[in-house]
């Protein structure tokens, strides 16, 4: 997964996270990770590895280093403030009768 650079030192290819949207799905789902030299190669490898049986209609690849995520340890300070803002909850609002499919 790495290739020699000019000085004989091996450079690691970046790690990509792969998300696939299925034929019947509305969301992209994380299906795995892979190493690739660039974005285009990551897309090709993701297609070959994760959609071999034509189960996907869309693929996203994202460099792992570019993902910012919260830690489960931070869940209380991160999500607790929304509890005291009831106007953000769907039960706060009444849906009019003329609005279908909600």
N, C-alpha and C positions, 0 to 999 in steps of 0.2 A: 504494500500500500504506500510505499514511499519510493522516491527515486533519488539517485545521487545528484548532488549539486556540483557546481564547477570545482569546488575545493575538496571533493571526495566525501563531504558530510552529507548524510541522508536527511532530506527535508520531509517532514510528515505532511500528508495531505490533510486538509481540514475535515472535521467531522460535520456531517449534515444530518438534520432530523428530517424524516420523510412523513408527509401527511397525504392521505389518499381519500378522495371522495368517491364513494361507491355509486353504482347506478341508481339505487333507490334511496341513497342518503342525501340529506340536506347539508351535512357538515363534513368537513375534512377531519379525518381521524388519524392520530399518530400511529404509524405502523412499524416504525423502526428507524435505524440509523445506518449511515454508510459513510465511507471516506471517498472523496473525489478531488480531483485537481482544481475544478472550477464548477460554476453553477450549471452549465450545460451538460457537463459529464455527470454531475449528480442527478440531473433529471433523467438522462438516458439510463443510468444504472438503476435508479429508483423504478423506472418503468419496467426494466428487465427483471428486477428482483421481486418487486412488490405487486405487480399487476400482470403476472404471467397468464392468468386465466381470464383475461378481459373483464375483471371485476371493477375496474376503476374508470371514471370519466374525467378526473382531474387530479393532478399531482402538484403538491407544493414541496419544495425543498428549501430549508433554511439552515444557514450555518449555525451550529450549536453556540458558538461564541457570540452570536448576535441576538440570542434570546435572553430577555430579562424576565426573571420569574421571582415570585415571592416564595418564602419558605413556609412549610406547614407550621413551623414554630412561631411564625409571626401572624398566625390566623386571627388571634384575638385583637391585637391592635389594628390589623389591616381591615377586618370586616365588622368589628363591633360598632363603629360609628354609624353604620347604616340602620341599625336596630332602632335608633331613636328618631329616625326620619321616616315616619309612617307614610308620608306622601310618595315615597319611592316604591311602596308595595302595591301590587296590583289590586289588592282588596280595598284600597283607599278610594278607588274610582268606580263609578257605576257605568256599565256599558249600555249605551242607548239601544233600543230595540231595533232600530234600522241599520245597525252595524252587524253584518253577517260574519260568521266564521271567526269569532274571537273566543 
